[in-house]
Amino acid sequence: MKRLLILFSLFCALLCSCTSLWRVGTADVKNSYLMKLDEEFSVSGNEYSVGENFNFIVEAKEPIKGIHIILSKEKLDPRQYIGKEIDETPFSVGNMIITDKTEPKILYFNSDLVNNYLFPKENTESKSFSLKIKGFAETDNSKSFGKLFCYGFCDLNKNRIIESDELKQIIINVNPSLSLTDEKIYISTVGYKVKTYSEVAETYVIYKINSFVGFTEFKATVTPYVSNFDMLFKNESPFKDVNYYIVHSPVTTNKVLNQPYKYAMSNLLIFDVTEDIKDSKEEYIAARNYQVKKTKDILRICVNISGKIIFPEIIEY
């Protein structure tokens, strides 16, 4: 009997030990990642000095969709973001620079700390991926730069809270002559076709709305049945911080206003006009909405029609 008790005690001890080891093993499965540039550009530790073209490399323990990176001419303290929700920081989706999917890519930065979203070419989750970078472009139109502090964030556990192990940083020394000023930076806008309208212009026109009263009047007199308006503005609050621009084409059956863009060192926001793949049987007005903070409303809107730039009349509400 005594021997049985001893054996039972040993069995329990072994079981507890195995359980502890399993828990430790499970904890070790926690995902992690690192970001780096080509080894040939390494200076020391996490610092690099790049030439004209280089690769931005991301390696993770478990598959990830991508990472957000911000570039700054000034050194930041990333600990200020720990514990905050993503949307309260520069790493939010709403603070992303919009670019096309071509390679090699450009990395953008400005004083607002906009972020660049880097992801695998296949646009799927991956343990490692590498993106070709051809240079940097600053959108603030300020002085040249020689050193950039690069901060990365990846929401590893997908809880939308920034944690210390989800932040990375590297330093990039850049030859200022490699800055790119002739690249397009796309601005996020909403495009649609207006098929019911009360007021019609004979050419392209821009409506500027800076108050809820003006917004209500615009809906009543120009486009009373555009459903996406009601989802955007339901009260006065948003207009305290933003101006809202709506670009309209004349009545058409085949015109489209494309996603607008600006060049790095220019203050023009350009809307290209193209023809739809097939004509509409019903006439409509091609429209696109541009929302901007009042403090950042510095871009001059223009329309590009087959290479001819026009500056439409601005009607304020």
C-alpha positions as CSV (number, residue, x, y, z in Angstrom):
1,M,0.0,0.0,0.0
2,K,2.8,2.3,0.9
3,R,4.5,1.5,-2.4
4,L,1.3,2.4,-4.3
5,L,1.1,5.8,-2.5
6,I,4.7,6.5,-3.5
7,L,4.1,5.6,-7.1
8,F,0.9,7.6,-7.2
9,S,2.8,10.6,-5.8
10,L,5.5,10.3,-8.4
11,F,2.9,10.0,-11.2
12,C,1.2,13.2,-10.0
13,A,4.5,15.0,-9.8
14,L,5.3,13.9,-13.3
15,L,1.9,15.0,-14.6
16,C,2.3,18.4,-13.0
17,S,5.7,18.8,-14.6
18,C,4.5,17.9,-18.0
19,T,1.6,20.3,-17.7
20,S,4.0,23.1,-16.7
21,L,6.2,22.3,-19.7
22,W,3.2,22.3,-22.0
23,R,2.2,25.7,-20.7
24,V,5.7,27.1,-21.2
25,G,5.7,25.6,-24.7
26,T,2.4,27.2,-25.5
27,A,3.6,30.6,-24.3
28,D,6.6,30.3,-26.5
29,V,4.4,30.2,-29.6
30,K,3.7,33.9,-29.3
31,N,4.4,35.6,-32.6
32,S,7.2,38.1,-33.2
33,Y,8.7,39.9,-36.2
34,L,11.7,42.0,-37.3
35,M,12.2,44.5,-40.0
36,K,15.5,45.2,-41.7
37,L,17.2,46.4,-44.9
38,D,19.7,44.6,-47.1
39,E,22.7,43.4,-45.1
40,E,25.1,45.2,-47.5
41,F,23.7,48.6,-46.3
42,S,24.1,47.8,-42.6
43,V,26.2,50.2,-40.6
44,S,25.8,48.8,-37.1
45,G,23.0,47.3,-35.1
46,N,19.7,48.6,-36.5
47,E,21.2,51.4,-38.6
48,Y,21.6,51.4,-42.4
49,S,23.0,53.7,-45.1
50,V,21.2,53.1,-48.3
51,G,22.0,53.7,-52.0
52,E,19.6,54.2,-54.9
53,N,17.7,50.9,-54.6
54,F,17.3,48.6,-51.7
55,N,15.0,46.0,-50.2
56,F,12.8,46.4,-47.1
57,I,12.6,43.0,-45.5
58,V,10.1,41.7,-42.9
59,E,10.4,38.4,-41.2
60,A,7.9,37.0,-38.7
61,K,7.7,33.8,-36.6
62,E,4.1,33.2,-37.7
63,P,2.3,34.6,-40.9
64,I,1.3,38.3,-40.8
65,K,-0.6,40.4,-43.3
66,G,1.8,43.3,-43.3
67,I,3.2,46.2,-41.2
68,H,2.7,49.9,-40.9
69,I,5.8,52.1,-40.9
70,I,6.3,55.8,-40.2
71,L,9.3,57.8,-41.1
72,S,10.4,60.9,-39.3
73,K,13.3,63.4,-39.6
74,E,13.1,63.7,-35.8
75,K,13.7,60.9,-33.3
76,L,10.5,59.8,-31.7
77,D,9.8,57.9,-28.5
78,P,7.6,54.9,-29.6
79,R,6.8,54.1,-26.0
80,Q,4.2,57.0,-26.1
81,Y,2.0,54.7,-28.2
82,I,2.1,51.6,-26.0
83,G,-1.3,50.7,-24.6
84,K,-3.2,53.0,-27.0
85,E,-5.7,51.8,-29.6
86,I,-4.3,51.8,-33.1
87,D,-6.7,54.5,-34.3
88,E,-5.4,56.9,-31.7
89,T,-1.9,56.8,-33.2
90,P,-0.1,57.5,-36.5
91,F,-0.2,53.8,-37.3
92,S,-4.0,53.9,-38.0
93,V,-5.4,52.9,-41.3
94,G,-6.9,56.4,-41.6
95,N,-3.4,57.9,-41.6
96,M,-2.0,55.8,-44.4
97,I,-0.4,57.1,-47.6
98,I,-2.2,55.7,-50.5
99,T,0.0,54.4,-53.3
100,D,-0.4,52.1,-56.3
101,K,0.8,48.5,-56.1
102,T,3.7,48.8,-58.6
103,E,7.3,48.1,-57.7
104,P,9.8,49.4,-56.8
105,K,8.0,51.5,-54.2
106,I,8.5,54.9,-52.7
107,L,8.5,55.5,-48.9
108,Y,6.6,58.7,-48.0
109,F,6.8,60.9,-44.9
110,N,5.8,64.3,-43.6
111,S,5.4,66.2,-40.3
112,D,2.0,64.5,-39.8
113,L,3.7,61.1,-39.5
114,V,1.7,59.5,-42.2
115,N,2.3,55.7,-42.4
116,N,3.2,53.5,-45.3
117,Y,1.6,50.0,-45.3
118,L,3.9,47.3,-46.5
119,F,2.6,43.8,-47.3
120,P,3.5,40.7,-49.4
121,K,3.2,41.0,-53.1
122,E,0.6,38.2,-53.1
123,N,-1.5,40.3,-50.6
124,T,-1.8,37.3,-48.3
125,E,-0.4,36.4,-44.9
126,S,3.3,35.5,-45.0
127,K,6.2,34.7,-42.6
128,S,8.6,36.8,-44.7
129,F,8.5,39.2,-47.6
130,S,10.8,41.7,-49.3
131,L,9.8,44.8,-51.1
132,K,12.0,46.8,-53.5
133,I,12.3,50.5,-52.6
134,K,13.6,53.1,-55.0
135,G,13.7,56.1,-52.7
136,F,11.9,58.5,-50.4
137,A,9.5,61.4,-50.9
138,E,8.6,64.1,-48.5
139,T,5.2,65.7,-48.9
140,D,5.8,68.8,-46.7
141,N,7.9,70.6,-49.2
142,S,10.5,71.4,-46.5
143,K,14.3,71.2,-46.4
144,S,16.4,68.2,-47.5
145,F,17.1,65.3,-45.2
146,G,19.9,63.0,-44.5
147,K,18.7,60.7,-41.7
148,L,15.3,59.1,-41.2
149,F,14.0,57.3,-38.1
150,C,11.8,54.4,-39.2
151,Y,9.2,53.0,-36.8
152,G,7.2,49.8,-37.6
153,F,4.0,48.4,-36.1
154,C,2.3,45.1,-36.6
155,D,-0.8,44.0,-34.6
156,L,0.5,40.5,-33.9
157,N,-2.3,39.4,-31.6
158,K,-5.0,41.4,-33.6
159,N,-6.4,43.1,-30.5
160,R,-6.1,46.6,-32.0
161,I,-4.0,47.7,-29.0
162,I,-0.3,48.7,-29.4
163,E,2.0,46.6,-27.3
164,S,5.8,47.0,-26.8
165,D,6.7,43.8,-28.7
166,E,4.7,45.0,-31.7
167,L,6.9,48.1,-32.2
168,K,10.2,48.1,-34.1
169,Q,12.6,50.8,-35.1
170,I,15.6,51.2,-37.5
171,I,17.6,54.2,-38.6
172,I,18.2,55.0,-42.3
173,N,20.9,57.3,-43.5
174,V,19.9,58.7,-46.9
175,N,21.7,60.6,-49.6
176,P,19.5,63.7,-50.0
177,S,19.9,63.6,-53.7
178,L,17.9,60.4,-53.8
179,S,14.7,62.1,-52.7
180,L,11.9,61.8,-55.2
181,T,9.8,64.8,-56.2
182,D,8.1,63.6,-59.4
183,E,6.1,60.7,-58.0
184,K,2.3,60.6,-57.6
185,I,0.8,60.5,-54.1
186,Y,-2.8,59.3,-54.2
187,I,-5.4,60.9,-51.9
188,S,-8.3,58.8,-50.5
189,T,-11.7,60.0,-51.9
190,V,-15.1,58.5,-52.6
191,G,-16.3,58.4,-56.2
192,Y,-19.9,57.7,-57.5
193,K,-22.4,58.5,-60.2
194,V,-25.2,61.0,-59.4
195,K,-28.4,59.9,-61.3
196,T,-30.8,62.3,-59.6
197,Y,-30.0,66.0,-59.4
198,S,-31.7,69.3,-59.1
199,E,-29.0,71.6,-60.2
200,V,-26.9,71.0,-63.3
201,A,-23.6,72.8,-64.3
202,E,-22.5,72.9,-68.0
203,T,-18.9,72.3,-67.0
204,Y,-16.9,70.8,-64.1
205,V,-17.6,72.5,-60.8
206,I,-16.4,72.1,-57.2
207,Y,-18.7,72.5,-54.2
208,K,-17.0,73.5,-50.9
209,I,-19.0,72.7,-47.8
210,N,-17.7,73.9,-44.4
211,S,-20.8,73.7,-42.2
212,F,-23.7,71.4,-41.5
213,V,-26.1,74.1,-42.5
214,G,-24.3,74.4,-45.9
215,F,-24.3,70.6,-46.2
216,T,-28.1,70.5,-45.7
217,E,-28.6,73.3,-48.2
218,F,-26.4,71.6,-50.8
219,K,-28.3,68.3,-50.5
220,A,-31.6,70.1,-50.9
221,T,-30.6,72.2,-54.0
222,V,-28.0,70.1,-55.8
223,T,-28.1,66.3,-55.1
224,P,-31.0,65.5,-52.8
225,Y,-30.9,61.7,-53.1
226,V,-27.2,60.7,-52.7
227,S,-27.4,58.1,-49.9
228,N,-23.7,58.0,-48.9
229,F,-24.0,61.6,-47.6
230,D,-26.2,60.6,-44.7
231,M,-23.7,58.0,-43.6
232,L,-20.9,60.7,-43.5
233,F,-22.5,63.6,-41.8
234,K,-25.5,63.4,-39.4
235,N,-24.8,66.5,-37.4
236,E,-22.7,69.6,-37.0
237,S,-19.8,68.0,-35.2
238,P,-17.6,66.8,-38.1
239,F,-17.6,70.2,-39.8
240,K,-15.8,71.8,-36.8
241,D,-12.6,70.1,-38.1
242,V,-13.0,69.4,-41.8
243,N,-14.0,70.9,-45.1
244,Y,-15.8,68.8,-47.6
245,Y,-15.3,69.2,-51.4
246,I,-17.5,67.6,-54.0
247,V,-16.3,67.6,-57.6
248,H,-19.0,67.3,-60.3
249,S,-18.7,66.7,-64.0
250,P,-21.3,68.0,-66.4
251,V,-24.0,65.6,-67.4
252,T,-22.4,62.6,-69.2
253,T,-22.9,59.0,-70.2
254,N,-19.3,57.8,-70.2
255,K,-17.0,60.1,-68.0
256,V,-15.3,59.0,-64.8
257,L,-13.4,61.0,-62.2
258,N,-10.4,59.0,-61.0
259,Q,-8.8,58.9,-57.6
260,P,-6.9,62.2,-57.3
261,Y,-3.2,62.6,-56.7
262,K,-0.5,65.2,-56.0
263,Y,3.2,65.3,-56.7
264,A,5.5,65.3,-53.7
265,M,6.5,68.9,-54.0
266,S,3.3,70.4,-55.5
267,N,0.2,71.8,-54.0
268,L,-2.1,70.7,-56.8
269,L,-4.7,68.0,-56.2
270,I,-5.3,66.5,-59.7
271,F,-8.5,64.6,-60.7
272,D,-7.9,62.7,-64.0
273,V,-11.0,62.3,-66.2
274,T,-11.3,59.1,-68.2
275,E,-14.0,57.3,-70.2
276,D,-16.0,54.5,-68.7
277,I,-15.6,51.1,-70.3
278,K,-19.1,51.2,-71.8
279,D,-21.5,54.0,-72.1
280,S,-24.4,54.3,-69.6
281,K,-27.9,54.1,-71.0
282,E,-28.8,56.7,-68.4
283,E,-27.3,60.2,-68.0
284,Y,-25.5,61.0,-64.8
285,I,-23.0,63.4,-63.2
286,A,-19.6,61.9,-62.3
287,A,-18.8,62.9,-58.8
288,R,-16.0,62.5,-56.2
289,N,-15.8,63.7,-52.6
290,Y,-12.6,65.0,-50.9
291,Q,-12.5,65.5,-47.2
292,V,-9.7,67.5,-45.5
293,K,-8.9,68.9,-42.1
294,K,-9.4,72.7,-42.1
295,T,-5.9,73.1,-40.7
296,K,-4.5,71.1,-43.7
297,D,-6.7,72.6,-46.5
298,I,-3.8,73.8,-48.6
299,L,-4.2,71.9,-51.9
300,R,-5.6,73.6,-55.0
301,I,-8.0,71.3,-56.8
302,C,-7.8,70.9,-60.6
303,V,-9.2,68.5,-63.3
304,N,-7.0,66.9,-66.0
305,I,-9.0,66.3,-69.2
306,S,-6.8,64.6,-71.8
307,G,-3.7,66.5,-70.7
308,K,-5.5,69.9,-70.3
309,I,-5.6,71.2,-66.7
310,I,-8.6,73.2,-65.7
311,F,-9.5,74.9,-62.4
312,P,-13.3,74.6,-62.0
313,E,-15.3,77.2,-60.3
314,I,-15.7,76.7,-56.5
315,I,-19.2,77.2,-55.1
316,E,-19.4,77.5,-51.4
317,Y,-22.2,76.3,-49.2
